[in-house]
Amino acid sequence: MQIRRAYRVLQRHWTVYTKLYKTSFALNFAEPVLYLVAMGLGLGAFVSEINGQPYIKYIAPGIVASSSMFAAVYECTYGTYIRMTFQKTFDAILATPVNIDDLTAAELAWGAIKSVIYGATIIIVIALFGLVDSPLIVLALPFIFLCGVIFAELSLMFSAVVPGIDSFSYFYTLFMTPLFLFSGIFFPLESLPRAVSGIAFFTPLYHLVKVCRALSAGTFDGAAGSAVWIVVVALLLAPFPFRLMRKRVIA
């Protein structure tokens, strides 16, 4: 793999994004804001403070984490699969000196960059709502990028083995939805049975929520372990998207 060739593919993705960003950005931006308003203001009117915080302030960092997660996942599931299967973009790119490893690296990087774009946008939104206590929240961006890499890796692995585009419904229903609901965004996991909270510990979104929530409050207490977890898992998963995409595309 050559970084220069992967960067050229990344440039291609960025150019396409700048042509179509208004539509995709509006859709990805609207959903987390609706969750923030509906859950934070609607449900929040009936929920007492959690950990000494108003409910809307409690969920706001989690909305940052989840919006960045979905940005990477949408890009590296449907986006990657369409480019690979229907648009034949991969075929065109691979007809150049770019190889499949360069292409896979660019897909992973682009998914992580999309995470940062949407995560940073929601950080600005919650700051404008007055839901951020510390400017340290900007330090969440490197961890959003790394978690974006993790979600891109998982998504590319599924995209490489999925038999058809309809099968992504299994990925979203059986993996993404439980991840969204049981990662500590809307309520403390201590209220759940120990087995459920134990499983949540092994999910990347849980750790990103912890990091975002701690930095939003102006501290890193209790989040250092989550930061290490994110780095380690991103590295451990790194070889698998390359192997599976190589097998899928070459086959």
MARTOR-583177 format. One record per residue (C-alpha): residue number from 1; residue in three letters; x, z negated, y negated. Coordinates in steps of 0.001 Angstrom, whole numbers. Each point is the difference from the previous one (the first is absolute). Example, Ala and Ser with C-alpha at 12.3 -4.5 7.8 and 13.67 -1.06 7.14 Angstrom:
// residues 2
PT,num,residu,xx,zz,yy
PT,1,ala,12300,-7800,4500
PT,2,ser,1370,660,-3440
***
This chain:
// residues 251
PT,num,residu,xx,zz,yy
PT,1,met,0,0,0
PT,2,gln,1216,874,-3480
PT,3,ile,-1289,-1922,-3017
PT,4,arg,213,3100,-2190
PT,5,arg,-2290,2018,2263
PT,6,ala,-2468,-2893,322
PT,7,tyr,22,-333,-3781
PT,8,arg,-992,3657,-353
PT,9,val,-3039,-601,2201
PT,10,leu,-796,-3073,-2089
PT,11,gln,175,2184,-3110
PT,12,arg,-2507,2338,1604
PT,13,his,-2425,-2877,649
PT,14,trp,393,-1271,-3566
PT,15,thr,-663,3451,-1462
PT,16,val,-3195,352,2034
PT,17,tyr,-1063,-3523,-983
PT,18,thr,419,708,-3725
PT,19,lys,-2364,2955,396
PT,20,leu,-2703,-1998,1813
PT,21,tyr,589,-3607,-1052
PT,22,lys,-3120,-378,-2145
PT,23,thr,-2354,327,2957
PT,24,ser,2021,-2010,2517
PT,25,phe,984,-2668,-2517
PT,26,ala,-3580,-564,-1126
PT,27,leu,-1196,-551,3568
PT,28,asn,2840,-2333,967
PT,29,phe,-260,-1887,-3294
PT,30,ala,-3773,-477,9
PT,31,glu,-296,-1712,3393
PT,32,pro,2311,-2986,-661
PT,33,val,-1497,-508,-3462
PT,34,leu,-3489,-34,1522
PT,35,tyr,1135,-2592,2553
PT,36,leu,1517,-2077,-2776
PT,37,val,-3157,83,-2094
PT,38,ala,-2543,-313,2831
PT,39,met,1796,-2699,1958
PT,40,gly,1721,-1765,-2867
PT,41,leu,-2899,-121,-2440
PT,42,gly,-2954,402,2370
PT,43,leu,986,-2178,2942
PT,44,gly,2254,-2066,-2247
PT,45,ala,-3050,-1330,-1816
PT,46,phe,-984,-1789,3217
PT,47,val,3470,-1069,1165
PT,48,ser,1787,-3043,-1310
PT,49,glu,3667,113,-878
PT,50,ile,2482,780,2776
PT,51,asn,3341,-1775,-189
PT,52,gly,-812,-989,-3560
PT,53,gln,-658,3587,-1126
PT,54,pro,-3195,1826,-950
PT,55,tyr,-1022,2254,2874
PT,56,ile,653,3239,-1895
PT,57,lys,3542,-1131,-821
PT,58,tyr,534,-984,3638
PT,59,ile,-915,3451,1374
PT,60,ala,1643,2102,-2743
PT,61,pro,3551,29,1504
PT,62,gly,-1508,853,3386
PT,63,ile,-1765,2994,-1527
PT,64,val,3393,1178,-1296
PT,65,ala,1415,-250,3525
PT,66,ser,-2942,1705,1707
PT,67,ser,-178,2889,-2481
PT,68,ser,3692,723,526
PT,69,met,-520,-166,3767
PT,70,phe,-2871,2482,10
PT,71,ala,1920,2385,-2271
PT,72,ala,2804,306,2565
PT,73,val,-2366,123,2972
PT,74,tyr,-2256,2724,-1425
PT,75,glu,3043,2089,-913
PT,76,cys,1726,-302,3373
PT,77,thr,-3055,384,2206
PT,78,tyr,-2382,2602,-1396
PT,79,gly,2519,1401,-2466
PT,80,thr,2757,432,2546
PT,81,tyr,-2316,1253,2734
PT,82,ile,-1574,2635,-2254
PT,83,arg,3408,1215,-1167
PT,84,met,1219,106,3586
PT,85,thr,-3031,1497,1753
PT,86,phe,-2370,1810,-2355
PT,87,gln,2020,1107,-3012
PT,88,lys,3075,803,2125
PT,89,thr,2154,-1408,-2799
PT,90,phe,2366,-1506,2539
PT,91,asp,526,3407,1598
PT,92,ala,919,1500,-3375
PT,93,ile,2372,-2840,-875
PT,94,leu,1690,66,3407
PT,95,ala,683,3718,-436
PT,96,thr,2522,-1076,-2657
PT,97,pro,3206,-1999,677
PT,98,val,-2142,-3175,-24
PT,99,asn,-290,-1536,3477
PT,100,ile,-2662,-2287,1443
PT,101,asp,1972,-3177,-774
PT,102,asp,334,1020,-3659
PT,103,leu,-3713,701,-95
PT,104,thr,-921,-3312,1627
PT,105,ala,2226,-1931,-2403
PT,106,ala,-1710,1720,-2928
PT,107,glu,-3441,-851,1382
PT,108,leu,985,-3670,325
PT,109,ala,1482,-106,-3483
PT,110,trp,-3019,1712,-1514
PT,111,gly,-2372,-2466,1649
PT,112,ala,2042,-2901,-1401
PT,113,ile,73,1565,-3467
PT,114,lys,-3771,410,70
PT,115,ser,-223,-3713,845
PT,116,val,2023,-865,-3088
PT,117,ile,-2033,2309,-2244
PT,118,tyr,-3312,-1573,967
PT,119,gly,1370,-3532,311
PT,120,ala,1490,175,-3499
PT,121,thr,-3266,1374,-1372
PT,122,ile,-2053,-2852,1425
PT,123,ile,2568,-2516,-1287
PT,124,ile,-609,1382,-3489
PT,125,val,-3763,-243,520
PT,126,ile,20,-3630,1153
PT,127,ala,2390,-861,-2836
PT,128,leu,-2482,1497,-2480
PT,129,phe,-2717,-2114,1635
PT,130,gly,2159,-3070,-681
PT,131,leu,456,-691,3715
PT,132,val,3813,-196,25
PT,133,asp,1773,-3233,-907
PT,134,ser,3578,1275,-8
PT,135,pro,1956,3162,-802
PT,136,leu,1799,-610,3309
PT,137,ile,-2762,2103,1552
PT,138,val,2137,3070,-780
PT,139,leu,2455,-1257,2627
PT,140,ala,-2668,755,2581
PT,141,leu,637,3739,-434
PT,142,pro,3079,163,2296
PT,143,phe,-1980,-1796,2707
PT,144,ile,-2940,2331,-562
PT,145,phe,2416,2875,568
PT,146,leu,1360,-1540,3209
PT,147,cys,-3486,-748,1304
PT,148,gly,-915,3553,-962
PT,149,val,2818,1109,2298
PT,150,ile,-1428,-2168,2805
PT,151,phe,-3509,1410,-409
PT,152,ala,1393,3519,-253
PT,153,glu,1956,-578,3217
PT,154,leu,-3060,-1265,1856
PT,155,ser,-2134,2837,-1358
PT,156,leu,2513,2709,906
PT,157,met,314,-1443,3492
PT,158,phe,-3758,297,452
PT,159,ser,-85,3452,-1611
PT,160,ala,2641,1144,2482
PT,161,val,-2027,-992,3065
PT,162,val,-3602,483,-1129
PT,163,pro,-1756,2846,1876
PT,164,gly,-2206,1010,-2927
PT,165,ile,-911,-934,-3541
PT,166,asp,-3226,-1714,1104
PT,167,ser,2067,-2572,1884
PT,168,phe,1168,-1538,-3275
PT,169,ser,-3313,-1859,-47
PT,170,tyr,1402,-2194,2790
PT,171,phe,3081,-780,-2082
PT,172,tyr,-2055,-996,-3020
PT,173,thr,-2747,-1882,1833
PT,174,leu,2073,-1841,2590
PT,175,phe,3173,-584,-2026
PT,176,met,-401,462,-3747
PT,177,thr,-3366,-1743,-445
PT,178,pro,997,-3210,1872
PT,179,leu,3288,62,-1897
PT,180,phe,-1866,188,-3307
PT,181,leu,-2449,-2761,883
PT,182,phe,2347,-2466,1688
PT,183,ser,3178,46,-2077
PT,184,gly,-870,-2780,-2414
PT,185,ile,-1344,2191,-2797
PT,186,phe,-3475,-1506,-259
PT,187,phe,441,-3451,1526
PT,188,pro,2804,-2247,1304
PT,189,leu,756,683,3630
PT,190,glu,211,-3734,647
PT,191,ser,-3803,57,188
PT,192,leu,146,2265,3075
PT,193,pro,764,-995,3607
PT,194,arg,3720,-456,584
PT,195,ala,155,3012,2332
PT,196,val,-1340,2311,-2704
PT,197,ser,2312,-1323,-2703
PT,198,gly,2877,256,2482
PT,199,ile,-706,3691,564
PT,200,ala,-194,551,-3759
PT,201,phe,3578,-1221,-325
PT,202,phe,1178,3142,1786
PT,203,thr,-1759,2370,-2416
PT,204,pro,1875,1466,-2989
PT,205,leu,-2910,-308,-2418
PT,206,tyr,-143,-3779,507
PT,207,his,3609,-347,-1138
PT,208,leu,-405,2375,-2936
PT,209,val,-3029,-1988,-1173
PT,210,lys,2059,-3195,149
PT,211,val,2810,1557,-2041
PT,212,cys,-2358,1462,-2624
PT,213,arg,-1974,-3245,-313
PT,214,ala,3146,-2115,-388
PT,215,leu,1575,2282,-2616
PT,216,ser,-3286,287,-1905
PT,217,ala,47,-3806,-284
PT,218,gly,3609,49,-1213
PT,219,thr,1636,-1416,3118
PT,220,phe,1551,1143,3257
PT,221,asp,-733,-3187,1913
PT,222,gly,-1245,707,3499
PT,223,ala,554,3755,-364
PT,224,ala,3719,264,768
PT,225,gly,-702,159,3736
PT,226,ser,-2559,2750,-570
PT,227,ala,2520,1989,-2030
PT,228,val,2525,-183,2838
PT,229,trp,-2724,952,2516
PT,230,ile,-851,3123,-2003
PT,231,val,3639,1167,-147
PT,232,val,644,-638,3698
PT,233,val,-3159,1750,1221
PT,234,ala,610,3038,-2230
PT,235,leu,3419,386,1635
PT,236,leu,-1242,-625,3551
PT,237,leu,-2739,2624,-236
PT,238,ala,2205,2623,-1664
PT,239,pro,1132,1955,3118
PT,240,phe,-3453,485,1525
PT,241,pro,-1621,2402,-2517
PT,242,phe,3026,2290,316
PT,243,arg,-141,28,3796
PT,244,leu,-3754,545,200
PT,245,met,-147,2633,-2741
PT,246,arg,2916,1837,1589
PT,247,lys,-1835,20,3302
PT,248,arg,-3309,1103,-1573
PT,249,val,1330,2793,-2194
PT,250,ile,2554,1387,2438
PT,251,ala,-2555,-54,2823
***
